[in-house]
Amino acid sequence: MSDPTPTSASGPATPRLLRIAAAVEAASLAVLFLNLFTVHAKVVTSLMGPVHGMAYLVTFAAVWQAPGAAGSGARWRAAVPGIGGLLALARLRAPQPPRACRNLSSPSPRSTSGSG
């Protein structure tokens, strides 16, 4: 039996739950806005409102548990309502430079001018 979470060159792939929850979050928001600007049917709002809210919460929780989310800024992106899951997915999929190489261009904390 194969591993359900494929891996890439940059490490483990984003969990399937996060991908699904982010898609449901964005799609449900689109349906809610479409309903708001067109027919404004209460049944659509009654069904899609809770679906969107639950998808938002699942997305936020899934990003919080995702490997590599802490140092990448994905957790803050997940807090954006509506598209936060997609933003966090994009951030988690982006290749991250090794920690030791992140600040090579910054000046050394030691002073080069000395007295004495």
C-alpha positions, -999 to +999 in steps of 0.1 A: +000+000+000+014+034-009+019+063+014-012+086+013+009+118+017+033+122-013+066+138-008+084+163-029+120+175-031+113+202-005+098+178+020+064+164+029+035+176+008+008+197+024-018+176+042-048+166+022-072+180+049-057+214+045-061+214+007-097+203+009-106+227+037-090+257+019-109+249-013-142+245+006-135+278+024-129+297-008-158+281-027-183+286+001-174+323+003-178+327-034-213+311-032-222+334-003-211+365-022-228+353-054-260+347-034-257+381-017-253+400-050-280+381-069-311+364-055-302+366-018-320+333-010-321+326+027-318+289+023-284+293+005-272+316+033-285+292+060-267+263+044-235+279+032-228+302+062-221+273+086-202+254+060-180+284+054-175+290+091-165+253+097-142+253+067-125+284+081-120+268+115-107+235+100-084+254+077-069+274+106-065+242+127-050+223+098-024+250+091-015+251+128-007+214+127+010+214+094+048+207+094+068+237+086+040+262+093+056+278+124+086+294+108+070+301+074+044+326+083+016+303+071-002+305+104-008+342+101-019+339+065-045+312+075-062+338+098-073+359+067-110+351+063-121+336+030-087+332+012-065+325+042-063+288+035-052+294-001-026+319+011-013+294+037-011+266+011+009+288-013+033+297+015+037+261+027+044+249-009+069+276-015+105+263-012+121+275+020+159+283+021+179+265+048+179+283+082+216+290+081+214+308+048+185+331+055+205+361+068+237+359+048+234+395+035+228+410+069+258+427+086+277+410+113+267+419+149+303+426+158+317+461+153+346+464+128+359+496+143+378+492+175+394+515+200+426+507+217 
